[in-house]
Amino acid sequence: MKKQNKLSLQRLIGVILFISLAFSVVYAFVHFLHAPATAPEGMAHTKVKSDYLLMLTQCILGLVVMLLPSVINRRWSVPIPRGIYILYYVFLYCAIFLGEVFDFYYVVPHWDVILHAFSGAMLSALGFIMVDLLNMNQKVSVSLSPFFESVFAFCFALTLGVLWEVYEYAGDALLGLNMQKTALADGTVLTGKAALADTMEDIIVDTLAAAVVAVIGFRANKRNAIAERGQHEDQ
């Protein structure tokens, strides 16, 4: 019963996320067609085409990446824990639907920092899961110590965090978006350190969150390794 409840919760959250993003794609596309290219004079807070293009891009990307765990599971037979599925869906909902569609990045203080801390921790935990799967896979001769498991988990999370920042930079440069938040909600363009603050804050938070989970995972794996060694000695 508990297993079925977890599965139904995963599906429910997945359906909510899909519907939310699908409707947001239609909403962003319709408003993109009718929005002005630049804000009319005296109406600095009016959303313009680039704002809706950003919303449309993020929502379409969200629909694509929400299917990635299922594709990986089917293609390579990698069993992804339901808890990771649920956290992943919740993250996408908060980052894209709430963040971009409802402007939580501007409305809620430190929303971006909270999400990057969440994603850094989640990706680091996923790194541990991947190493455990490799350690248990008899077809792959990999056996990492607790220390190197932690190093891999940390580097895995940090690498994906950096790749995300590269994606944001590319989107801003090629499509004229504002994923790096180099402009405020009213259109004011930031310069100097202020323009770099969002990107550097994201990377620093990713690093700290991934490091915390890596340390916790190292200590837990070290205790398990000592306990297993003690059991073998007793036998």
Beta strands, then each sheet from edge to edge (+ up, - down):
end
